[in-house]
Amino acid sequence: MSAPEPQILPNGRVVRYSFNERMVHWLAGFSYIYLLLTGLAFWSPWLFWIAMALGGATVSRELHPWAGLIFVLSTFLMYRMWHRQMKKVPSDKAFWDAVPHYIRNEDEQVPSADRFNAGQKLLFWGFFWCGIALLLSGLVLWFTHLVPWNLRYLRYAAVIVHPVAALFTIGLFIIHVYMGTAMERGAFGSMTRGEVSSAWAKKYHRVWYDRLPRSTAAKTRNGA
């Protein structure tokens, strides 16, 4: 088996996300935003103007379920890439105990995290399970005419499950954006450029940083 690709570069930058990881993340992100906007338009008459701004009611109604399939597919791809790193570990409890310090940006009081901290893991599993609930309920709503009358309770359940799961994802989305832009400054750039500074990696994800394979030049520069 070939040696792992260096993740700490000669210039001191750290490869945080690969191109494939970033592509899948943004595929999920853009499809979710479209689902969010069109879903809100369907949910309340006060927000129906959103559907008109996105091409009209018919276009939004036709594209919404297809965008949902793209979102679910990308969610499953993220599961395939990251589920092993999203497992609960003993250090996660220390993170939750330190959440008040995390919120107040008292970084010196927050324990070192692996590649993903406990909050990021919660977001990941929340989106994953809500994605499954949205898929199953969405299919029932999409193909209502195929649901036999003796299974009509599936229609009633889908009408409730779909918006409830969507509301949960909206809450998770708001937290995700806040964490990626305000809580961990530089996290947003890592998902666009794929790289972060060594200082950023040490500050927020020291456990992960210490395990990263170094390039030969980086080892020489760091005295390894």
C-alpha angles and dihedrals in degrees: 000000000000122000116269117265111262112258099183105065128212091254091058095255118132125223103231101170132015122230091257092052092050093046093052092045093053092043087057092043098052094042090049093051090052090048091048094052097044091041091055089049091055093043100057133025088217089065098042090106087075090066090050090051090052095056104290138295096288095050092047092047092050097045099041097078093043090052086050091057090050091050093049092046092052090046090055090048090053088050089054092050101041113019094102090053091047096062118120115260131184092256090063090075090057089053093052090048088055097045094111088057090046091053092049091049091243090150095172088064094051117091119240114272134210121235089301124028124219092265092055090049090053090052092048095052092040092056091043097054094038088050090057091048091049091048096051096042091041092055090053091050092044094051100029091142090062094056108098119234094247087060095046090123086075089064092051092047092048092053088058102035096049099058093037092054089045091053090052090053091049089057091047091047093054091050091046093053092046093049092047096049109026109018098047107025107207095032092103091053091051089061092051102038098023093227138092133184120265088242091057092048092049092047099050107018108023095152090056093043094053091055097050119115112244129219115241091252092050091050090052092048092048093044094244 
